[in-house]
């Protein structure tokens, strides 16, 4: 492996750890809850990914750090996208994939993860993601 490849790997690990640390910080968790921040991130990413139209899935992914992009695509079945999830179904999917009890519940986890993600992609891309969603989900994913 070249030095440039190692630098790219180090950079994506650093960006991913920063993103997870931001989730932990905003939820008031100590760093020892890394598994929970990882679980929160993947639960929200996968549910959002499955709800987005195919073109938006790819456009959004392109702005994620490389390691997070791999998490985002993990287990994806493009043949069933987009899933028509309403607010209750979206919340239930995230809750199913994030089995931890936290102050503020599933809605707080979704709002926190989306706020952190929004800081790691361009505002135009986040606006595009929201524009593809029904109002009830748009409200859930924005402050």
N, C-alpha and C positions, 0 to 999 in steps of 0.2 A: 504494500500500500504506500502511496506517495504521501509526502507531508501535507499536500493540499487536501487529499482525501481525509486524512486524520483530522485536519483542522475543521473540515466541514462536519465530520462526525461529532467532534468536540463541541462545535457551535450549536448543532441541533440538540444535543443533550443539554447544553447550558440553557438554550431557549425553552426547552420543554420543562426543565426544572424551575426556571423563572415563572413560567405560566402556572405550574402546580403550586409554587410558593405563593403566588398572587391569590389563587383560589383559597389556600389555607389562611392567608392573612385576612382576606375579606370575610371569611367565615369565622375568624377568631380561633382557628385551630393551631396547635403547635406543629412543627415540622414532622413530628413523629406520626402524624396522621396522613402520611404521603399516600398510603394505599387508598384512603378515603378520597383524597383529592383526585387521584388517578381515576377512581371509580366514578366520581362525580363528572369529571371531564368526559370520559368515554360514554357514560350514560346519556349525557346531553348531546354530545357530538353524534352518536349513532342515531338517536331519536330524530334530531334535526336533519341529518343526512337522509334518513329514510322518508322524511316528509317533503324534501326539496325536489323540484324537477331535475332531471338528469344533468342538463347543462349547468344549472346552478350548483349542483353537487361538485362538479369538476372545477368550476370557477372559484368557489369558496376554498376547496382543497388546495388549490395552487398557491394560496396565500398563507397556508399554515406551515409552521416549521416542519421540516422533513419527517422527524420522528412522530409528531402529532398527526401528520398526514397519513402515516402508516396506521396509526391507531384509528383514525377516522374511517379508512377504507376496510379495516379488518372485519371480515365476515359479511361484507356487503353483497347483496343480491340485487344487481341492477335491473333484473327482469321484473321485480315487483315494485319498482319505484315509479312515481311517488306514492307512498301510503297516505290515504286520506284520513289523517288523524285530527280529531277535534281537540279542544283544550283538555277535556277529561281524559281522553285516550293518550294524549301527549304526556300529561302528568303521570298517568298510570304506567306508561312505558318507562319513563325515567325512574319512577319509584321501584319498578320491578328490577331494573338494572343497577340501582343504587339502594341497596338494602339496609342502609344505616339510618338511624334516627338522629336528626340534627334540629337545632333550634330554628324555627321558621319553616321547617318541613321541606318538602320537595320543591315547592314554588320558590323558596329562598335559594335553594341549590341551583335551580335553573337560572334564576335572575343573576346570581353571582357568576356562574360559569359564562353566561352570555356576555356579561359586562367585561369580564377578563378577555374573552375571545375578541370582543369588539376592539380592544386595545391592541390586538396582535394582527389585525387585518385592516385594510384601508376602509375609511368611512364609506366610500362609494360601494365597496363590495358588501359591507354589512347592510347598507341600505338596499342593495339588490336582493340580498337574502330575505330581508324583512318584507320587501315588496312582493315576493312570491307566496307569502303566507297569508292566511285569512286573518282578519283583524284580531280575533281572540288569541291567536298564537303570537301575532306581532306584539300585542300588549304584554304577553307573558315574557317575551324575549327582549323587551326594552324597558328602560326606566322611565 
